């Protein structure tokens, strides 16, 4: 499947088959995709724990199911807890040197690149460790890794939905035994879709011209109709919501899963 089509088809899938387990090998593929994502300084702060409903301890499941009052967490066969480990920043010197060694940072000979890192970059970063551990660029780069994992999941026929952790996050992290200081990013339910891949159609979005600008704020980025037509042809743009069959689909899934209306979360 082409990337543009994959982006167009990939959307949050909230209704999963609770009776069909997710193969650990497919979760591994998601993790492999996240691991090779770009990250500033190559420090790789993104971490994750995959909680499988059929094998996790009751202690962990209790904390997971109590984290938010939602049916999605309770029905998903697998939930990935994505978190950030700021301590990875402590290894930035080694990470930068490795980039220089493989020719991904600097110019000149290998020795020249390494000398540049040692004499120019490392002094700049020295003493900034605590600042670099604060929320900011690491969260952005972790998001790239999660996005790559999500596209990999879709390519394998899985559905996912990202959810906030809420006030129960610290207890879940403690139950999983994550390192002290780690920051929970989000929960991602993973499973085989019960609903159609369109999931009711392309969700409403703010106008393009209100979001993107050229050269300065207030000058909307020019939007080419030809580009839009090309993207439609490639499958990035799909049928807009609401689809005519969506209400019937929702009612059928509500009965199949035994959910009481309104089942919003």
C-alpha positions in Angstrom: 0.0 0.0 0.0 1.3 3.5 -0.9 2.1 5.8 1.9 -0.5 8.4 0.8 -3.2 5.8 0.8 -2.1 4.5 4.2 -2.3 8.0 5.7 -5.7 8.5 4.2 -7.0 5.2 5.5 -5.4 5.4 8.9 -7.7 6.8 11.5 -8.5 6.1 15.1 -10.3 2.7 15.4 -12.2 2.6 18.6 -14.2 -0.6 18.1 -11.9 -3.6 18.3 -12.6 -7.4 18.4 -12.1 -8.2 22.1 -12.0 -12.0 21.3 -9.1 -11.9 18.8 -5.7 -11.6 20.4 -2.9 -9.6 18.8 0.2 -11.5 17.8 3.3 -10.3 19.8 5.2 -10.4 16.5 3.0 -7.6 15.2 3.6 -5.5 18.3 7.3 -6.1 17.7 6.9 -4.6 14.2 5.3 -1.5 15.7 8.2 -1.2 18.2 10.8 -1.7 15.4 9.2 1.2 13.5 9.2 3.4 16.6 12.9 2.5 17.3 14.2 3.7 14.0 12.3 7.0 14.1 14.3 10.3 14.1 15.2 11.7 17.5 17.2 14.8 18.4 20.7 14.0 19.3 19.9 10.3 18.7 19.2 10.0 22.4 16.0 8.0 21.9 13.8 8.8 24.9 10.8 6.9 23.7 9.9 3.7 25.6 6.9 1.5 25.7 5.3 -1.4 27.6 2.8 -3.6 25.7 0.1 -5.0 28.0 -1.5 -8.1 26.7 -4.9 -8.8 28.3 -4.4 -12.6 28.1 -1.1 -12.7 29.9 -0.6 -9.5 32.0 -0.7 -9.7 35.8 -4.0 -8.8 37.6 -2.1 -6.0 39.4 -1.2 -4.3 36.1 -4.6 -4.9 34.5 -6.4 -3.5 37.5 -4.4 -0.3 37.2 -4.9 -0.2 33.5 -8.6 -0.7 33.6 -9.0 1.9 36.3 -7.0 4.6 34.6 -10.0 6.1 32.8 -13.7 5.2 33.0 -13.7 3.9 29.4 -14.8 0.8 27.6 -12.0 0.9 25.0 -9.3 0.1 27.5 -11.4 -2.8 29.0 -12.1 -4.4 25.6 -8.8 -4.0 23.8 -6.7 -7.2 23.6 -3.5 -5.2 23.8 -2.7 -1.7 25.2 0.6 0.0 24.5 1.7 2.4 27.3 4.1 4.8 25.6 6.3 6.8 27.9 9.4 9.0 27.9 12.6 8.3 29.8 14.4 11.6 30.4 17.5 9.7 31.7 18.4 8.9 28.0 19.6 12.5 27.7 22.6 11.5 30.0 24.0 9.5 27.1 23.8 12.3 24.5 27.6 12.6 24.3 28.0 9.0 23.2 25.0 9.4 20.9 26.4 12.4 19.2 29.8 10.7 18.8 28.2 7.7 17.2 26.5 10.0 14.7 29.9 11.5 13.8 31.4 8.0 13.5 28.9 6.9 10.9 29.0 10.1 8.9 25.5 11.4 10.0 26.9 14.5 11.7 29.6 17.0 10.5 31.9 17.0 7.5 35.4 16.0 6.8 37.2 12.8 7.9 35.9 10.6 10.6 38.6 11.9 13.0 37.7 15.5 12.1 34.0 14.9 12.7 34.7 13.3 16.1 36.9 16.2 17.1 34.2 18.6 16.1 31.7 16.9 18.4 34.2 16.8 21.3 35.4 20.4 21.0 32.3 22.1 19.7 29.0 20.3 20.4 29.7 18.7 23.8 30.8 22.0 25.5 27.5 23.5 24.2 25.4 20.7 25.7 27.5 20.5 28.9 25.4 21.7 31.8 22.1 21.6 29.8 21.1 18.1 30.8 18.4 19.2 33.3 17.0 21.6 30.8 17.0 19.1 27.9 15.1 16.6 30.1 12.2 19.0 30.5 9.1 18.6 28.3 9.7 19.9 24.8 11.6 18.4 21.8 11.7 14.9 23.2 7.9 14.8 23.3 7.8 15.9 19.6 10.3 13.2 18.6 8.5 10.6 20.6 5.4 11.5 18.7 7.2 10.7 15.4 8.0 7.3 16.7 4.4 6.6 17.8 3.2 7.8 14.4 5.5 5.4 12.6 4.3 2.6 14.9 0.7 3.5 14.1 1.3 3.3 10.4 3.0 0.0 10.8 0.0 -1.3 12.7 -2.4 -0.2 10.0 -0.3 -1.8 7.3 -0.6 -5.1 9.2 -4.4 -4.9 9.4 -4.6 -3.7 13.0 -6.6 -0.8 14.4 -5.4 1.6 17.1 -6.6 4.5 19.1 -4.6 6.9 21.3 -6.0 7.9 24.6 -5.0 10.2 27.5 -3.9 8.6 30.7 -5.7 10.8 33.2 -5.0 10.9 37.0 -4.4 7.2 37.2 -1.2 7.4 35.2 1.3 7.4 38.1 -0.3 4.3 39.6 -0.1 2.4 36.3 3.5 3.4 35.8 4.3 2.1 39.3 2.5 -1.1 38.7 4.5 -1.7 35.5 7.7 -0.9 37.3 8.9 1.8 35.0 12.0 3.8 36.0 11.7 6.8 38.4 11.2 10.0 36.5 9.7 8.5 33.4 6.8 10.5 31.9 3.7 8.7 30.6 2.8 10.0 27.1 -0.3 8.1 26.1 -2.1 4.8 25.9 -2.7 3.1 22.6 -5.3 0.4 22.2 -4.3 -2.2 19.6 -6.4 -4.9 18.1 -8.3 -6.2 15.0 -11.0 -3.7 13.9 -14.6 -4.6 14.5 -15.7 -1.5 12.6 -15.1 -0.8 8.9 -11.7 0.9 8.2 -13.5 4.2 7.3 -14.8 4.4 10.8 -17.6 6.6 9.8 -15.6 8.7 7.3 -12.9 11.3 7.3 -13.4 13.3 10.5 -14.1 17.1 10.4 -10.9 19.2 10.3 -10.2 23.0 10.5 -9.8 24.7 7.2 -6.3 24.3 5.6 -5.9 28.1 5.3 -6.4 28.6 9.0 -3.6 26.2 9.9 -0.7 26.8 7.5 1.1 30.0 6.5 3.8 31.1 4.1 6.7 33.3 5.1 4.7 35.0 7.9 1.6 34.5 10.0 -1.5 35.7 8.3 -0.5 34.8 4.8 -2.2 31.5 4.2 -0.2 28.9 2.5 -1.5 28.6 -1.1 -3.5 25.5 -1.6 -3.4 24.0 -5.1 -6.6 22.3 -6.4 -4.4 20.1 -8.6 -2.5 18.8 -5.5 -5.9 18.0 -3.8 -7.1 16.1 -6.9 -3.9 14.1 -7.0 -4.2 13.2 -3.3 -7.8 12.2 -3.8 -6.7 9.9 -6.6 -4.0 8.4 -4.4 -6.4 7.7 -1.6 -5.2 10.2 1.0 -8.6 11.9 1.0 -11.5 9.6 1.6 -15.2 10.0 2.0 -16.1 12.7 4.5 -18.1 12.0 7.7 -20.8 11.3 8.3 -21.3 8.3 6.1 -24.9 7.3 5.5 -24.4 3.8 7.0 -22.6 5.0 10.2 -25.5 5.2 12.6 -26.6 1.6 11.8 -23.0 0.4 12.1 -22.7 2.1 15.6 -25.9 0.5 16.8 -24.8 -3.0 15.6 -21.4 -2.6 17.3 -23.0 -1.3 20.5 -25.2 -4.4 20.7 -22.4 -6.8 19.8 -20.1 -5.4 22.6 -22.9 -5.0 25.1 -22.3 -1.3 25.6 -24.9 1.0 27.1 -25.7 4.3 25.4 -24.2 6.8 25.7 -20.8 5.0 25.5 -18.6 7.9 24.7 -15.3 7.1 26.4 
